[in-house]
Amino acid sequence: MSPLLQVLIVVQIAMGAFDTFYHHELTECLAWRPSQKGELKLHGARNLIYALVFAVLGWTEIHGLWAWLLIAALSVEIVVTLIDFVEEDATRRLPASERVTHTLLALNYGVICALLMPVLLGWAAQPIAILPVTRGLFSLLAAAATLGTIVTGLRDLAAARRLARIQPNDAAGLVAALRSRRTVLVTGATGFIGSRLVEALSAAGHHVIVLVRDPHKAEALRPPYTLITSLDQIAGDAAIDAIVNLAGEPIANGLWTNAKRKRIVDSRVQITSDVGRLIDGLKRRPSVLINGSAIGWYGLRSDEMLTETSTGTPCFSRTICEAWEAEARKAQGLRVVLLRIGLVMGSTGGLLQRLLTPFEYGMGGRIGSGAQWMSWIERDDLIRLIAHAIATPSLSGAVNATAPEPVRNRDFAKHLGHALHRPSFMPLPAAPLHLLLGAFAEELFLCGQRVLPRKALASGFHFRHETLDSALAAIVGGNTKLPVIPGEHRAVSAM
């Protein structure tokens, strides 16, 4: 093989590795999305074909029938890739970077095939034989690529089988507390929490109005819903029963530069101020505003058990939450619930999404000392709590949206490893996090709060997942049997 062909194959290996780990694993989390079972099967088959190609080209020269079989494998890979393109377009919206990467992979693969085919046809014309060869650095890279594609290929096939065991909860049942049809305005509707809330409300027959600044992002939402891009599009005589305000600049994306901090605070205050003006302009006010907040309101705490009556300590997370809650409290003439949300557990967003891949590959463990508390809530339980808050007139003010049993980070790592049947002995030291993230590391990873949902429990709310083991089992497919909650199977009646 020519040096140019070897370089192009190495480029294909590098682009494929980037696409697999950055897109498929880190950003899209395909291995945990039930809708992607078919795509994972195709990825698994294609990776195993690639493993064969890399092993053969890296360490052998094949003649006769063996060369024809490799030509057949390359042809099958093309067919699998074409089917994969159709499957991807039918089941998900690819980010722009992934589309560009796929285009470059297809172009490079075409050039590789054009240069490789004469070589393979020349080998095919010779008597059948498998000759061992070494091609220096290229052989070593091909061996590493072979091992990597075997591992990822088998993992994708196993993930496809696992997804068959992960049965999403009935979305409509999550808002069973709302026994009559409501009109609900949701801001932040395309986020990890908002998208599931919209799905649940729509599935249950409620009228959902979603505020989405970028209409293209709304394509991922489950219809039916009414889409608006500005609150000014809502007429003064509109009948809105409840508003759920979850919008704001993502906290965990990027470093906490001064500009980033300002956007985080300003985005939450601004949208909440806009919601307040909308409420003032409506002829009939909604009955309730459910406003997002976070347990960061309590500041960086140690082992102290925190309830809604606890005070807070200064830090940037508290600054965010104080400003957000203060703006929400300005709403007059309606009930205001301030949901102080903990770490939301789900496979397609939040902290758990970032941890699943390293833990599944056996590279997970505690963060820092592991002594910090993690106050968490399973995503569907959070949706149920939002519906409960809308339906419970006696519930107002701060409400902790966390499960009853917070855990220390070291115990969280053990539970997650157990749920995935993997070891969890590789800690992430605090020093690199401090170096890379500064205060961001302290507030989001190395310190925590031990928060209890006293008001939610006192108001009659029942968690489906009180323990982390229960939540993780449901999320990763270990157990889909849920406890029966009284009153959750009543149908929504028309107004």
C-alpha positions as CSV (number, residue, x, y, z in Angstrom):
1,M,0.0,0.0,0.0
2,S,1.2,3.5,-0.8
3,P,2.0,6.0,2.0
4,L,-0.8,8.2,0.9
5,L,-3.3,5.4,1.3
6,Q,-2.0,4.6,4.8
7,V,-2.3,8.3,5.7
8,L,-5.9,8.4,4.5
9,I,-6.8,5.3,6.5
10,V,-5.2,6.9,9.6
11,V,-7.3,10.0,9.0
12,Q,-10.4,7.8,8.7
13,I,-9.5,6.2,12.0
14,A,-9.1,9.6,13.7
15,M,-12.4,11.0,12.4
16,G,-14.3,7.8,13.3
17,A,-12.9,7.9,16.8
18,F,-13.9,11.6,17.2
19,D,-17.4,10.9,15.8
20,T,-17.9,7.9,18.1
21,F,-16.7,9.4,21.4
22,Y,-17.7,13.1,21.0
23,H,-21.0,12.7,19.2
24,H,-22.3,9.2,19.8
25,E,-21.1,8.9,23.4
26,L,-20.7,12.4,25.0
27,T,-23.2,14.7,23.3
28,E,-25.9,12.4,21.9
29,C,-25.6,9.5,24.4
30,L,-27.0,7.1,21.8
31,A,-26.4,4.0,24.0
32,W,-29.1,5.3,26.4
33,R,-31.8,6.4,24.0
34,P,-34.4,3.7,23.3
35,S,-35.3,5.4,20.0
36,Q,-31.8,4.6,18.7
37,K,-31.8,0.8,19.0
38,G,-31.7,0.4,15.2
39,E,-28.9,2.9,14.8
40,L,-26.8,1.2,17.5
41,K,-27.2,-2.2,15.7
42,L,-25.9,-0.6,12.5
43,H,-23.0,1.1,14.3
44,G,-22.1,-2.2,15.9
45,A,-22.1,-4.1,12.6
46,R,-20.1,-1.4,10.9
47,N,-17.5,-1.2,13.6
48,L,-16.9,-4.9,13.4
49,I,-16.4,-4.6,9.7
50,Y,-13.9,-1.8,10.3
51,A,-12.1,-4.0,12.8
52,L,-11.7,-6.7,10.2
53,V,-10.4,-4.2,7.6
54,F,-7.9,-2.5,9.9
55,A,-6.6,-5.9,11.1
56,V,-6.1,-7.2,7.6
57,L,-4.6,-4.1,6.1
58,G,-2.4,-3.4,9.1
59,W,-0.8,-6.8,9.4
60,T,-1.3,-8.9,6.3
61,E,-1.3,-9.1,2.5
62,I,-4.2,-11.3,1.4
63,H,-4.3,-13.0,-2.0
64,G,-7.0,-14.7,-4.1
65,L,-10.3,-15.5,-2.4
66,W,-9.3,-13.6,0.7
67,A,-8.9,-10.4,-1.2
68,W,-12.4,-10.9,-2.8
69,L,-13.8,-11.4,0.7
70,L,-12.3,-8.1,1.9
71,I,-13.7,-6.3,-1.2
72,A,-17.1,-7.8,-0.2
73,A,-16.7,-6.5,3.4
74,L,-15.9,-3.0,2.1
75,S,-19.0,-3.1,-0.1
76,V,-21.2,-4.3,2.8
77,E,-19.8,-1.3,4.9
78,I,-21.1,1.0,2.2
79,V,-24.6,-0.5,2.3
80,V,-24.6,-0.4,6.1
81,T,-23.6,3.3,6.1
82,L,-26.3,4.2,3.6
83,I,-28.9,2.4,5.8
84,D,-27.5,4.2,8.8
85,F,-28.0,7.6,7.1
86,V,-31.6,6.8,6.6
87,E,-32.1,5.6,10.1
88,E,-30.4,8.7,11.6
89,D,-32.6,11.0,9.6
90,A,-35.7,9.1,10.7
91,T,-35.0,8.9,14.4
92,R,-33.1,12.0,15.5
93,R,-31.9,15.5,14.5
94,L,-28.2,15.4,14.0
95,P,-26.1,18.4,15.2
96,A,-24.3,20.3,12.6
97,S,-20.8,19.1,13.7
98,E,-21.9,15.5,13.3
99,R,-23.3,16.0,9.8
100,V,-20.0,17.7,8.8
101,T,-18.1,14.8,10.3
102,H,-20.2,12.2,8.5
103,T,-19.7,14.0,5.2
104,L,-16.0,14.1,5.6
105,L,-15.9,10.4,6.6
106,A,-17.9,9.5,3.5
107,L,-15.7,11.5,1.2
108,N,-12.5,10.1,2.7
109,Y,-13.8,6.6,2.6
110,G,-14.6,7.1,-1.1
111,V,-11.0,8.2,-1.8
112,I,-9.7,5.2,0.2
113,C,-11.8,2.8,-1.8
114,A,-10.7,4.3,-5.1
115,L,-7.0,3.9,-4.1
116,L,-7.4,0.6,-2.4
117,M,-9.4,-1.2,-5.0
118,P,-6.6,-1.6,-7.6
119,V,-4.4,-3.0,-4.9
120,L,-7.0,-5.5,-3.8
121,L,-7.8,-6.5,-7.4
122,G,-4.1,-7.1,-7.9
123,W,-4.0,-9.3,-4.8
124,A,-7.1,-11.1,-5.9
125,A,-5.4,-12.2,-9.1
126,Q,-2.7,-14.1,-7.2
127,P,-3.0,-17.6,-5.7
128,I,-4.9,-17.7,-2.4
129,A,-2.7,-16.9,0.5
130,I,-2.4,-14.9,3.7
131,L,1.0,-13.3,4.1
132,P,2.0,-11.7,7.4
133,V,3.6,-8.2,7.0
134,T,4.5,-5.2,9.1
135,R,4.1,-1.7,8.0
136,G,5.8,0.1,10.9
137,L,3.8,2.8,12.7
138,F,0.8,2.2,10.5
139,S,0.5,-1.4,11.7
140,L,0.6,-0.2,15.3
141,L,-2.1,2.3,14.7
142,A,-4.2,-0.3,12.8
143,A,-3.9,-2.7,15.8
144,A,-5.1,0.0,18.2
145,A,-8.0,0.8,15.8
146,T,-8.9,-2.8,15.5
147,L,-9.1,-3.2,19.3
148,G,-11.1,0.0,19.7
149,T,-13.6,-0.8,17.0
150,I,-14.1,-4.3,18.4
151,V,-14.8,-2.9,21.8
152,T,-17.2,-0.2,20.6
153,G,-18.9,-2.5,18.1
154,L,-19.7,-5.1,20.7
155,R,-20.7,-2.4,23.2
156,D,-23.1,-0.9,20.7
157,L,-24.7,-4.3,20.0
158,A,-25.0,-4.9,23.7
159,A,-26.5,-1.5,24.3
160,A,-29.1,-2.1,21.6
161,R,-30.2,-5.2,23.5
162,R,-30.2,-3.3,26.8
163,L,-32.4,-0.6,25.4
164,A,-35.1,-3.2,24.7
165,R,-35.3,-3.5,28.5
166,I,-35.6,0.2,29.2
167,Q,-39.3,1.0,28.9
168,P,-40.0,4.7,29.3
169,N,-42.8,5.5,31.8
170,D,-46.2,6.3,30.5
171,A,-45.8,10.1,30.0
172,A,-49.4,10.9,30.6
173,G,-49.4,9.2,34.0
174,L,-46.7,11.6,35.2
175,V,-49.2,14.4,35.4
176,A,-52.1,12.4,36.8
177,A,-52.4,14.9,39.7
178,L,-54.0,17.3,37.1
179,R,-57.5,15.8,37.0
180,S,-59.0,18.4,34.7
181,R,-57.7,19.8,31.5
182,R,-55.3,22.7,32.0
183,T,-53.6,25.2,29.7
184,V,-50.0,25.4,30.8
185,L,-47.3,27.8,29.5
186,V,-43.8,26.3,29.7
187,T,-40.6,28.2,29.3
188,G,-37.3,26.3,28.9
189,A,-39.4,23.8,27.0
190,T,-36.6,22.2,25.0
191,G,-34.4,21.5,28.0
192,F,-33.8,18.2,29.8
193,I,-36.7,18.9,32.2
194,G,-38.9,21.0,30.0
195,S,-39.1,18.6,27.1
196,R,-40.3,15.7,29.4
197,L,-42.8,18.0,31.0
198,V,-44.2,19.1,27.6
199,E,-44.4,15.4,26.5
200,A,-46.3,14.4,29.7
201,L,-48.8,17.3,29.6
202,S,-49.5,16.8,25.9
203,A,-49.9,13.1,26.2
204,A,-52.4,13.6,29.0
205,G,-54.6,15.9,26.9
206,H,-53.6,19.3,28.4
207,H,-53.1,22.4,26.2
208,V,-49.4,23.2,26.3
209,I,-47.9,26.6,25.1
210,V,-44.2,26.4,24.7
211,L,-41.9,29.4,24.6
212,V,-38.9,28.5,22.4
213,R,-36.6,31.2,21.1
214,D,-35.2,29.0,18.3
215,P,-38.2,27.2,16.5
216,H,-35.8,24.6,15.1
217,K,-35.2,23.3,18.7
218,A,-38.9,22.6,19.1
219,E,-38.7,19.9,16.4
220,A,-37.6,17.5,19.2
221,L,-40.7,18.1,21.3
222,R,-43.6,15.7,21.2
223,P,-46.8,17.3,19.7
224,P,-49.4,18.6,20.1
225,Y,-48.4,22.0,21.5
226,T,-48.7,25.7,20.7
227,L,-45.4,27.2,19.8
228,I,-44.5,30.8,20.5
229,T,-41.2,32.5,20.1
230,S,-42.1,35.6,22.3
231,L,-44.4,36.1,25.2
232,D,-45.8,39.1,23.3
233,Q,-47.6,36.6,21.0
234,I,-50.0,35.7,23.9
235,A,-53.1,37.8,23.8
236,G,-54.4,39.6,26.8
237,D,-57.6,37.5,26.9
238,A,-55.7,34.2,26.8
239,A,-56.8,31.7,29.4
240,I,-53.7,30.2,31.0
241,D,-54.1,28.1,34.1
242,A,-50.4,27.7,35.1
243,I,-47.0,28.8,34.1
244,V,-43.9,26.7,34.6
245,N,-40.8,28.9,34.2
246,L,-37.6,26.8,33.6
247,A,-35.7,29.0,31.1
248,G,-32.2,30.2,31.6
249,E,-28.6,30.0,30.3
250,P,-27.2,26.5,31.0
251,I,-25.0,26.5,34.1
252,A,-22.8,23.5,33.3
253,N,-21.8,24.4,29.8
254,G,-18.5,26.2,29.6
255,L,-16.3,28.0,32.2
256,W,-17.7,30.5,34.7
257,T,-16.1,33.6,33.2
258,N,-17.4,37.0,34.2
259,A,-19.4,37.2,31.0
260,K,-20.8,33.6,31.5
261,R,-21.8,34.5,35.1
262,K,-23.6,37.6,33.9
263,R,-25.5,35.6,31.2
264,I,-26.5,32.9,33.7
265,V,-28.1,35.5,36.1
266,D,-29.4,37.9,33.6
267,S,-31.1,35.2,31.5
268,R,-33.1,33.9,34.4
269,V,-34.0,37.3,35.8
270,Q,-35.0,38.6,32.3
271,I,-37.3,35.8,31.4
272,T,-38.9,35.8,34.8
273,S,-39.5,39.5,34.5
274,D,-41.1,39.0,31.1
275,V,-43.3,36.3,32.7
276,G,-44.3,38.8,35.3
277,R,-45.3,41.4,32.7
278,L,-47.3,38.8,30.9
279,I,-49.2,37.9,34.1
280,D,-49.9,41.6,34.7
281,G,-51.3,42.0,31.1
282,L,-53.7,39.0,31.3
283,K,-57.3,39.7,32.0
284,R,-57.5,36.4,34.0
285,R,-54.4,35.6,35.9
286,P,-53.1,32.0,36.1
287,S,-53.7,30.2,39.4
288,V,-50.0,29.4,39.9
289,L,-46.4,30.2,38.8
290,I,-44.0,27.3,39.2
291,N,-40.6,28.9,39.0
292,G,-37.3,27.1,38.7
293,S,-34.6,27.4,41.2
294,A,-31.9,25.1,42.6
295,I,-30.5,23.7,45.9
296,G,-27.5,26.0,45.2
297,W,-29.6,28.5,47.1
298,Y,-28.4,27.0,50.3
299,G,-24.7,27.6,49.4
300,L,-21.8,25.3,50.1
301,R,-22.7,23.2,53.1
302,S,-21.2,20.2,54.9
303,D,-23.3,17.5,56.7
304,E,-26.1,19.8,57.9
305,M,-29.6,18.6,56.9
306,L,-31.3,21.4,55.0
307,T,-35.0,22.0,54.6
308,E,-37.0,24.9,53.2
309,T,-36.6,26.8,56.4
310,S,-32.8,26.6,56.4
311,T,-30.7,29.7,55.7
312,G,-28.1,30.0,53.0
313,T,-24.4,30.8,52.7
314,P,-22.8,33.1,50.1
315,C,-21.6,31.7,46.8
316,F,-22.3,32.2,43.1
317,S,-25.0,29.5,43.0
318,R,-26.8,31.2,45.8
319,T,-26.5,34.6,43.9
320,I,-28.2,33.0,40.9
321,C,-31.0,31.4,42.9
322,E,-31.7,34.5,45.0
323,A,-32.0,36.8,42.0
324,W,-34.2,34.3,40.2
325,E,-36.5,33.7,43.2
326,A,-36.7,37.4,44.0
327,E,-37.9,38.2,40.5
328,A,-40.5,35.4,40.7
329,R,-41.8,36.7,44.0
330,K,-42.7,39.9,42.4
331,A,-45.6,38.2,40.6
332,Q,-48.8,39.4,42.3
333,G,-52.3,37.9,42.5
334,L,-51.3,34.3,42.2
335,R,-49.6,31.4,44.0
336,V,-45.8,31.2,43.5
337,V,-43.9,27.9,44.0
338,L,-40.1,28.1,43.9
339,L,-38.8,24.7,43.1
340,R,-35.3,24.3,44.5
341,I,-34.2,21.4,42.2
342,G,-31.4,19.0,43.0
343,L,-29.3,16.9,40.6
344,V,-31.8,15.6,38.1
345,M,-31.2,11.9,37.3
346,G,-31.8,10.7,33.7
347,S,-29.8,9.1,30.9
348,T,-30.3,11.9,28.4
349,G,-29.2,14.9,30.4
350,G,-27.8,16.4,33.6
351,L,-24.8,15.0,35.5
352,L,-25.7,11.3,35.1
353,Q,-25.5,11.7,31.3
354,R,-21.8,12.8,31.6
355,L,-21.0,9.9,34.0
356,L,-22.6,7.0,32.2
357,T,-19.9,6.6,29.5
358,P,-16.8,6.6,31.8
359,F,-18.6,4.3,34.3
360,E,-19.7,1.9,31.6
361,Y,-16.1,1.6,30.4
362,G,-15.0,0.9,33.9
363,M,-13.3,4.3,34.5
364,G,-15.7,5.7,37.1
365,G,-15.2,6.6,40.7
366,R,-15.7,9.2,43.4
367,I,-15.0,12.9,42.7
368,G,-12.5,14.5,45.0
369,S,-12.9,13.2,48.6
370,G,-16.2,11.7,47.8
371,A,-17.6,12.9,51.1
372,Q,-19.7,15.7,49.5
373,W,-23.5,15.1,49.6
374,M,-25.5,14.7,46.4
375,S,-29.2,15.6,46.7
376,W,-30.8,14.1,43.6
377,I,-34.2,13.5,42.0
378,E,-35.2,11.2,39.2
379,R,-36.5,13.2,36.3
380,D,-39.9,11.7,36.1
381,D,-40.4,12.2,39.8
382,L,-39.6,15.8,39.2
383,I,-42.2,16.0,36.5
384,R,-44.7,14.4,38.9
385,L,-43.8,16.9,41.6
386,I,-44.3,19.9,39.2
387,A,-47.8,18.5,38.4
388,H,-48.4,18.0,42.1
389,A,-47.4,21.6,42.8
390,I,-49.8,22.9,40.2
391,A,-52.6,20.8,41.6
392,T,-52.0,21.6,45.3
393,P,-53.3,25.0,46.3
394,S,-51.7,24.8,49.8
395,L,-48.2,24.5,48.3
396,S,-46.3,27.8,47.9
397,G,-43.0,29.4,48.4
398,A,-39.8,27.4,48.4
399,V,-40.2,23.6,47.8
400,N,-37.1,21.3,47.7
401,A,-37.3,19.1,44.6
402,T,-35.0,16.3,45.8
403,A,-35.5,12.7,46.7
404,P,-35.8,11.8,50.5
405,E,-32.5,10.0,50.6
406,P,-29.5,12.1,49.5
407,V,-26.2,10.2,49.3
408,R,-22.5,11.0,49.5
409,N,-20.6,11.1,46.3
410,R,-18.5,8.0,47.1
411,D,-21.7,6.0,47.7
412,F,-23.2,7.4,44.5
413,A,-20.2,6.0,42.6
414,K,-20.6,2.6,44.2
415,H,-24.4,2.5,43.4
416,L,-23.8,3.6,39.8
417,G,-21.1,1.0,39.3
418,H,-23.3,-1.7,40.7
419,A,-26.2,-0.7,38.5
420,L,-23.9,-0.9,35.4
421,H,-22.2,-4.1,36.7
422,R,-18.8,-2.2,36.5
423,P,-16.1,-1.4,39.0
424,S,-16.0,2.1,40.3
425,F,-12.4,2.5,41.7
426,M,-11.0,5.3,39.5
427,P,-11.4,8.5,41.4
428,L,-11.3,12.0,39.8
429,P,-8.9,14.0,42.0
430,A,-9.9,17.5,43.1
431,A,-6.6,19.2,42.0
432,P,-7.2,18.9,38.2
433,L,-10.7,20.1,38.7
434,H,-9.5,23.1,40.7
435,L,-6.9,23.8,38.0
436,L,-9.3,23.6,35.1
437,L,-12.5,24.9,36.6
438,G,-11.8,27.0,39.6
439,A,-14.9,28.0,41.6
440,F,-17.0,26.1,39.1
441,A,-15.4,22.9,40.4
442,E,-16.2,23.7,44.0
443,E,-19.8,24.6,43.5
444,L,-20.8,21.9,41.1
445,F,-18.6,18.9,41.9
446,L,-16.6,19.1,45.1
447,C,-19.0,20.6,47.6
448,G,-22.7,19.7,48.1
449,Q,-25.8,20.0,50.1
450,R,-27.8,17.5,52.1
451,V,-31.3,18.6,51.2
452,L,-34.6,17.1,52.3
453,P,-38.0,17.5,50.6
454,R,-39.9,18.3,53.8
455,K,-42.7,20.4,52.2
456,A,-43.3,18.1,49.3
457,L,-43.7,15.1,51.6
458,A,-45.9,17.1,54.0
459,S,-48.2,18.1,51.2
460,G,-48.9,14.4,50.3
461,F,-46.4,13.9,47.5
462,H,-45.2,10.3,47.0
463,F,-41.8,9.6,45.3
464,R,-41.6,6.6,43.0
465,H,-37.9,6.6,43.6
466,E,-36.9,7.4,47.1
467,T,-33.6,5.6,46.9
468,L,-30.8,6.0,44.4
469,D,-30.7,2.2,43.7
470,S,-34.4,2.4,42.6
471,A,-33.8,5.3,40.3
472,L,-30.7,3.9,38.7
473,A,-32.2,0.5,38.2
474,A,-35.1,2.2,36.3
475,I,-32.8,4.5,34.3
476,V,-30.3,1.8,33.1
477,G,-32.8,-1.0,32.6
478,G,-32.2,-3.1,35.7
479,N,-35.8,-2.8,36.9
480,T,-38.9,-1.4,35.3
481,K,-41.5,-2.3,38.0
482,L,-42.7,0.9,39.6
483,P,-44.6,1.3,42.9
484,V,-48.3,2.0,42.5
485,I,-49.1,5.6,43.7
486,P,-52.7,6.1,44.8
487,G,-54.7,8.3,42.4
488,E,-52.2,8.2,39.5
489,H,-54.3,6.4,37.0
490,R,-57.2,8.8,36.9
491,A,-57.9,10.1,33.4
492,V,-58.0,13.8,32.6
493,S,-61.5,15.0,32.2
494,A,-62.6,17.8,29.9
495,M,-63.4,21.2,31.4
